[in-house]
Amino acid sequence: MTMLTAEQREFADEVKALAADWLVPLAEAGTPGAVNRELVKALGELGLLARLFPGVESGKPARDAAALDLCLLREALATQCTEAETALALQGLGTYPLLQSGQDSQVGRWLPAVASGDAVAAFALTEPEAGSDAAALRLTAVPDGSGWRLSGEKIWISNAPEADFYTVFARTAETGARGVSAFVVPGDRAGLSGEHLDMVSPHPIGHLTFDGVAVHRDELLGEENKGFRVAMRTLDLFRPSVGAFAVGMAQAALDAAVAHADSRVAFGGPLREQQTVAHTLAEMATRTEAARLLVYSAAQAYDSGADRIAGRSAMAKLFATETAQYVVDASVQIHGARALQRGHLLEHLYREVRAPRIYEGASEIQRTIIARDLYQPR
């Protein structure tokens, strides 16, 4: 692990061991497509969720996170248990808007419960007609005297409809991105309903309907009409860590390919002695390491307060997720038909690796961000 201290390397190894010993069995026992609350609770009991929110155990949580720590945590979990990685990441994604922009009362109500694994969080941005173009949101927040009434739909929302609360982005003015506000909405609020969506990789993802859902003034996150900024700040932090998730999957696929090529005998010797296989392994390893370094660099830039974070984050997510797709596919090819059997590690990774190239900004959007950044004053 280049660029890391001995303490950081030890932390990553510890997380991998905890995942293998404690989290994998819980993940395997969960119901596909449903929130695995036992897994979430275990993440809290093992202290891994608290690592997302420095200071929460002392009652004085920091208002920002260490991006590199988040990346190390997600990468380490992903090499062992993608279900645990996803559960942890969703707790962070749904809660960081509160941490960065919420009032003390909002943070105090939800953060300790999220960190302990007792509450499940969700980030509700995407709509049927507003995915990559998040500024085109149509969910409306109409003033009603004591607050607002939310009406409309959200879709592809992780942890929906089972989350205990949602960070919801809604339109409060007809001015594009500048007319969006953010709210924290309890999952049991009257008028809020939802249903599960059956996905290729069975994650808890659903569709939400808001039928005049009441939100109070003290449930507004940050300033009115400045919620889009809340969303983008969260995504700037999480995009490199999506890359870290991808790097973890790529590493797991690479390790499996290296082991298989060494043990599999073909044409009179180990498969690794075939030049085509050897060169493929070399390409897989090189791309995985390059992706890792790009992710760490973007995370360290965020932590240091460097300029042009959006472009760096976009590069990290783009390259790492595209690399993971290549590495997993190449590992499947090296393994042959056995990798397509239900329950095989590569079959699992093959389904898991596709979504990160779409969510939190598709690869095409990342390229647009990067290209736009090239023309910004330096």
Order of alpha helices (4+ residues) and beta strands (2+ residues): alpha-alpha-alpha-alpha-alpha-alpha-beta-beta-beta-beta-beta-beta-beta-beta-alpha-beta-beta-alpha-alpha-alpha-alpha
